[in-house]
Amino acid sequence: MKLKCSFMVYLRTGLFFIMISIVSVVFLPVMFVVLLCSRNNYKVKYFIAKLYVKIFINLLKIICGLNFQVRYDAKLPLGPAVVLSNHQSFWENAVVLLLFPMQSWVVKRELFNIPVFGWGLRLMDPVHVNRNDFWSVRKILTIGQQKIKDGLWMIMFPESARVPIDADKKFKPSGVKLASLSKVPIVLMTHNAGVFWPARTLLIKPGIIKIILGPVIEYKDYKILAIRELNNLVESLIVERKKLLLKNVITNSQ
């Protein structure tokens, strides 16, 4: 499914990237100050990262006309949890900071190479992995458990790469393994960001991204399941909601 693009869409997209580039340049000295003065203070680094994301999301809203709505299918846990989300766009990497408590992420190491954004991401010390690295799962489970013990939520994209809106990709089980080992709830997140900002393109279309948070699968409810069963359950629940969101966009655009 493709939304029509007008000249204004291209113009607004260009203006957005000019503005976010200016903001990023302003944030550069702030990042260096943080590195020098608050290297071991995660709360300070997290505050700055969240401030940057708020500016990023608001510029998308003001310039590109891209906003979002959240539907809660369950109440979020009070303590740490593992969030598992579908992956369609760059956008969801940012918005999760506004949706969940203090958190960390599993990211691909090459993201560190992105100017400003990648440098800031490195400062946050996420769990970074290399593509097709045999030891990546062990690293995710070991470091991820420690971050959860430290009180952080873990954000993961089990598809491991951005997927077109009309395609499905098998979920990797490392997310449910991490939750099971840590004995914490699993929070599902489903969205249709790829309709408005697809993978592998810079073009940003106006509209309202829909997000569904939930269901929440408590440890006491899933501990009897094998990892494969649990992973299949998570995948089926997210795919079902993803198709519903896509169907609603198609219906509303007709």
N, C-alpha and C positions, 0 to 999 in steps of 0.2 A: 504494500500500500504506500503511495507517495502523495504528499501534500503539494499542491501547486505553489511555485515560488515566483514572486514578482520582483521587479527591480528593487522595491523598498526592502525586501527581505535581504538581498545582497548588500544594500547600503547599510542597513541596521547591523548586520553581522560584522561588516568592516568597521563600523564605528565602535561596536562593542569591543572588538579586539584591540583597537587603538586605545580605548579607555582603560581596559584591564591591563594593557602593557604599561601605561603611565602609572597606574596604581601599583603594579608589580615593582617598577623601578623605585617608587617611593618606599616600598616595603624592604628593599634591599638593605639599606643601612640599619633598619630596625632588626632584621634578621641577624646581622653581624653583632649588634649590641647584645641581642639575646644569646648568641653563641658565646660571647665573652663573659657575660654577667650571670646568665641563668642556664648554663649548659645542663645542669642536673636538676633543674626545677621544671618538671613536666607541666605543672599547672600554668606557669607563665608562658611557656611555648604553646600550649594548647589554646590559651586565651588569644594569642596573636593569630594562630591558625584559624580559629573560629571567626575572628574579626575579619580576616581576609576573605573567608568563605561568605560571610554576610554581605560584604561589598560585592563579591562576584555574583551572588544570586540576585541581589538588588539591581545590579547593572543589567543583568539578563532581563529582569522584569521591566525596567524603565526603558531600555534601549530596544531590546528585541521583542518585547511583549510576551516573554515566556515566563509563566508563573507556575505554581504547583498547588495541588490540594491533597490532603492526607485523609484517608479513611482508616479508622482504628477498628479492627475486627477483634481486638483483645486489649486488655490493659497491660501496659509494659511492666516487666518485673522491676522490683525495687533495687535488686542487686545486679551484679554483672551477668551478662548473657552473651551468647554467640548469635550474631545477626547474619542470616544467609539471604542473599538477594540475587535476583537475576541481573544480568549485565548487558546493557544495550548501548551505553553512551558514556562520554566522559563526565556528564553532569552528575550522576549518582555518586561518583567519587567524592564530590564536594558536599552535596546536600546532606549526607549522612551525619555530618558534624552538627547540623541543626535539628536532627530528628532524635538522636540518642544521647545519653549521658557520656561523660568522659570516656574516650575510646582509643583503640589502636587498630591497625589494619594489617592485612596480608597483601603485599603489593609486589609487582614484578620489579626487579632491580633496575631495569632500563628506564623506569619512570624518574629515577634520580638525575637523568641526563637532560630533563626538560628545564630550560632556564627559569630561575626564580621559583616556580612551583616545585620542581624536583629538588632544588636545594633546600627549600623549606620543609619538604616532605622528609628529607634525610635527617634534618634536625629533630623530627618527631620520633625517630628511631622505630619505624614500623618493622614488622617481620617481613624482610625482603627475600625473595627467592629468584632463582634463575630458571629460565624455561627448560623443561625436560631434565632438571637436575634430580638425580636419584635420591639425594638427601633432603630435598625440599620438604617432604611430608614430615620427616623427623624433626626438622628445624621448626616447622609450623607448630607441631605438637609440643615440643619442648619449650620454646620461647612463648608460645601462645598461652600455655598453662601458667607460666610465671606472670604474664601480664594480667591474666584474670585474677590470680592470687593478689596482685597489687591493686585490684579494684577496678580495672579497666574492662569495658566491653570490647569484644573482638568483632570486627566487621569483615566479612568474607564474601567473595563472589565465586560460588562453586563451579560455575561454567568456565572460570579461569581466563576468559577472554570476552571481549564484546561481541555479541551475537546479533545478527539482523532480526528485526521485529517479527518476521514471519518464519523464523528458523528456530530449531531446538538443538541443544547440545547436552550431552550426558553430564550430570553433575559429578564432580569429584568428591570423594567421601571424607576428605580431611577436615571439613567443617564440622560434620556430625561426630567425627572421631574426637575432635578437640572438645566439643561440648560434653560428650560422654565421659571422657577422662577427667574433665573439670567438674562434672556433675552440676552443670548450670543449665538454665532454660535455653531453648532455641527459639529465636524470634524470626519469623519470615517477613521478608519485604519484597513486594512486587510492584513494578512500575512500568510505564510506557514511554520513558524518556526518548527512546530510539525513534519514535514517530516524529519528534520535533528536532532532535539533534542526533542524527544517526552516527553509527560508528564509521570511522575512517573518512569523515568529512568535517569541514569547519562551518558549513552552512547551518544557521540556527533559525528555525521557523517559529512564528508566534503561536501561542496556544497555552493550554493548561495541562501540565503533566499530572497524571493521576497516580497516587501512591496508595497501596494497601499495606498496612502494618498488621501482621497477624496472619494466621493464628500463632499463639505462643505454645510451644510444646514443652511442658515441664519435665524435669528429669525423672520424677516418679512415674510419669506416664510413658516414657520411652525407654527406660532402662531395661525392660524385658525384651526389647527388640534387638535383633542383630544389626550390625552397622549397615549392611547392605539393605535390609528392610527399612531402616530409618532413613537412609539416603534416598531410597526410592519414594518413600512417603513425602519427604521434603520436596523432591523434584516434582512429583505429581501435583502437590498443592500449589506450588509456584506456577507451574505451566498452566494449570487450570485458570488461575487468576490472571495470568498474562494474556491468555486468549480472550478472556472476558473483557479486559481493558482495551484490547485491540479491536474487538467487535464493537464496543461502544463508540470508539473513535470513528470507525467506518460508518456506523449508523448515523452518527451526528453530522458527518461530513456530506451525507447524501441529500 
